[in-house]
Amino acid sequence: MSLLQVKDLSISFGGVKAVDGVSFEVKAGEVFTLVGPNGAGKSTIFNLISRLYEPSAGQIIFDGQDITGLPAHDVAGLGIARTFQNIELFDHSSVLQNLLIGRHCRRQTRWFEELLFLPKVRRSEREQRLLVEEVIDFLDLAPYRDKLIAGLPYGVRKVVEIARALASEPKLILLDEPASGLSVEETQNMAWWIEDMQKDLGLTVLMVEHDMSLVSRVSDRVLAVAEGHPLAMGTAAEVQANPKVIEAYLGTEATS
């Protein structure tokens, strides 16, 4: 069963088509990865799905609902969470505070109840904290719980951003280059966490990634794109061996 359907998606910037007629489906419970050279339109596809960009054509269906015209601030509540290529965290807040922000879309208390700090709000605060602590344990972030983001190593900040996404209790998580800038050991840990998200948490993962060792290890299916066009879909090995993909990466016509 497909959790996400992208149908003939297109968008242009200044007359240049960044994404041109891209279609794919992501099945519930799988790790689906977008690969391609820089400027291929991969992150633009993420921005379209998370509703940061408005498509010029096409349709996005999530969990049976057409979200093509949905405002960006409603996406998280439906069960879509994401990370960014460039880490987007609150630098002068703690890890715990950043994760609690990820719970905002799940809060059910109203402003006047929070103003008066009613018992319902206190119960909600405890529930949110317990759920966030589970995410902290899941990603081994306990040593950093109360530390400010600004003082953390880059690799830890990458994990914190994933933790904030997980705190929103998504059905689908979009990981935009999760291994970018990580060491070999950190990339290994990232692979384990992605596998655990899929197997232990039952999440569906849509990923953009350049590290093909990570892609090969965790991906069920891979879609290669270049210049906004889909090139090939299959396993990581099948896509890497595709002549169109080789040509897109090498910039020369592939030979048999």
Secondary structure, DSSP 8 states (H G I E B T S, - for coil): -EEEEEEEEEEEETTEEEEEEEEEEEETT-EEEEE-STTSSHHHHHHHHTTSS--SEEEEEETTEE-TT--GGGHHHHTEEE--SS----TTSBHHHHHHHHTGGG----HHHHHTT-HHHHHHHHHHHHHHHHHHHHTT-GGGTTSBGGGS-HHHHHHHHHHHHHHT--SEEEEESTTTT--HHHHHHHHHHHHHHHHTS--EEEEE-S-HHHHHHH-SEEEEEETTEEEEEE-HHHHHT-HHHHHHHHSS----
